Amino acid sequence: MTKLMEKLGDRYLNEHEVARITGRSVYTLRNDRSLHRGFPYVKISGSVRYSLRDVMDWIEARKVVPHEGLRR
């Protein structure tokens, strides 16, 4: 876990914030929820919220690190 994540703790984001961070559209986030896929989320009084930690973990899981030895 990064120092930034430790400082932010368990912050929750709305779908517009998640769309901006991930580059996915709000429509895609809504569609994923209806199909029971995508990010885990919570509903609080009808409002959908995503854990910043879950979003950052999703981003980190998609990191591509090129291998030094394969350069020409």
N, C-alpha and C positions, 0 to 999 in steps of 0.2 A: 504494500500500500504506500502510495506517495505521501509526502508531507502535506501536500495540498488537500488530499482526501482526508487525512487525519484532522486538519483544521475545519473542514466543511462538515464532517460528521455525517449524520443521516439526513441530509437535505433532500427534499422532494421537489420535483420539477413538474410543471404542467406540460401538456402535449406540444405546445408551441415552442417552449424552451428546448424540449427534446428534439423536435424537428430542426431547430436552428443548430444545435450542437452536432447532430448526426448527419444532417443533409437529407434526411428522409422527410417526406411530406407528412403533414398532419393527416391527410387522407390515408396514407399508407399505415400510419400508426393506428388509426381507427379501424381500418380493414384488418390489420393483424390482430387487434383485440377481438374483433367479431369472429375471427377464425381460430381463436385460442392459440396464437403463436406470437412471436416477437418478445418484447420486454415484459418482465413481470410488472404488475401495476397494482395500485390500491385505489379503491373508490371511497371517498370521504364525502358524505352528503351529496352524492351525485357527481362530484368532481373527480376526475381521473388524475392520479399523480404517479410519477415514476421516481424510483430511487436514483439519485445521482450516482451512487456507487454501482448499481446495476448497469446504468448507461455507460459509465467509464470502463467497467469490466468487459462489456460487449465490444467497445472500441478497442481495448487492449487485446482481446482475443483475435481480432482481425489484423493485427500488426504483421507486416511482412518485413523480414530482415534479410536483405540480400547477402549471399555468401561471398566473402572476399575472394576466395580461390577460383570463382567462376568467371571473373572478369577477363576480358581479352585485351 
